[in-house]
């Protein structure tokens, strides 16, 4: 188990319980189960206390947890007959963006998502979920295919932001993001999006300009990372806690502002503590959102999506 900074007291208690059980396994005559259970109860109470009201910065930490389910985990658990499609037909294939044809509850869909990777090698392969222009152009290609064949689009967002490297800028990073966002607004099929971890800046908006947007309870969605915001406003990246508060990046804040439509509950302690439950909750939400959109015509889907984003931010501003 990987513990976050604020979970250190919890790590100590759970570690002691595991040490006791390890001693008992080594010496069968030892009976430590009652003591271990007492430590378990103490750990459960502390876990509930820690997660009862997470600060925005702690939510950022949970959203970035290395053991949190990533896009490929959702694909494997929720979708069948997944056929990945690669490349943007112009430059190359961006492994930070995965996508293709699949079935969701036996319904044919087009799936698009950011993939961060789960270990050093896969994180490097997927560039930590930071897409280059060819990734967004691949997404455009997939959305056009979905529109042509009348297939719903499901997007899973988990990115710290688009890749800011020199090559990406030379190949038109901002233009590619803008075109992907524009394509989201144009397609006449249901488009639903779930923020499963980080939703960073335009790199996330390019996939999340959808009819319905949901967020996992401890995910974050913002115009810039707290560290980046702190560096710009206070010239000090260590003020990321204050920046996280100011950005209003939590699912709860964004629901009040009308930026997202649904908040998906996570298991106690975050999605990484019970991956199966978290993935199942996301699947149920995707099914519900697609069900809401099923009766709408192509014209209504486009019009309502456009109207949604024109109104965005007006809800809750008075508060």
Residue, then its C-alpha position, 0 to 999 in steps of 0.5 A: x500500500x502506498x500512503x500519502x503524506x497525510x496518511x502517515x498516522x494511518x500507515x503506522x497503525x496498519x503497519x503495526x497490525x500487519x507486523x503482529x500478524x506476520x509474527x503470528x504466522x512465523x510463530x503459530x503459538x502466538x495469539x495476537x488476533x485480538x490486538x490486531x483487530x483492535x488496531x484494525x478498528x483504530x485504523x478504520x476510525x482514523x481513515x473515516x476521520x481523514x476522509x470525512x472532509x478532505x481539503x482541496x489539496x489533499x483531494x489533489x493528492x488522492x486524485x494523483x494516487x499511483x494505485x488509483x484505477x487508470x483508463x486501461x483498468x476501466x477499459x478491461x473491466x467495463x468494455x468488451x470487444x475493445x479494438x484500439x485504433x492508433x495514429x492521427x493519419x498525419x504524424x504518428x501515434x500518441x500513447x498518452x491517448x488511447x481509443x477505439x471501438x468497444x461494447x459497453x453493456x453490449x452497446x457499440x461505442x467509441x471510447x477515448x481516454x487518457x492513460x497515465x501508466x502504472x509503473x515507471x516503464x508504462x508511465x514513460x510510454x504513456x508520457x504520464x497521460x500528457x497528450x501531444x497534438x497527435x493525441x488530440x488529432x487521434x481523438x478527433x478522428x475517432x469522434x468523426x468516426x463515431x459521428x459517421x456511424x452514429x455511435x455514442x462516445x465515452x471519454x475517460x479523463x485523467x491528465x495533468x494537462x497537455x504536454x508542453x514540450x517544444x515538439x508539441x508546440x511546433x506541431x500545433x498543440x493549442x490548435x489541436x486542443x481547440x479542434x478537439x474541443x470544437x469537434x466535441x461540440x459538433x458531433x451529433x451523437x451522445x457524448x459522456x465524460x468521466x473525470x477519473x483522476x486529474x482533469x488538467x486544463x485544456x488537455x482535459x476540456x478537449x475530451x470533456x466538452x460533453x453532454x454529461x460530465x461526471x467526476x469521481x468524488x476525489x478527482x480534481x478538474x481545473x484550469x491549471x495545477x495548484x503548483x502552477x497556479x502558485x508559481x504564477x500568483x505567488x512566485x512560490x510553488x509551495x503555496x499549492x495548498x492555498x492555490x488548490x483552495x482558490x481554484x475550486x477544483x473539487x467535484x463538490x465545488x464544480x457541481x455547485x458551479x454547474x460545470x459537472x453533472x454528477x459526482x460518483x461516490x468513491x470507496x472509503x479511503x479513495x478509489x485505490x482502496x477498492x478498485x472494483x467498487x470504484x470501477x463498478x460505480x463509474x460503469x453504472x454512472x456511464x450507463x445512466x448518462x447514456x440512458x438519459x441521452x438516448x431519446x434525444x435527436x442528433x439536433x437536440x444533442x448538439x443544441x443542448x451540449x452547446x447550451x450547457x457550455x454557454x451557461x457554464x459557470x453561472x450556477x452558484x456564482x452568487x454564492 
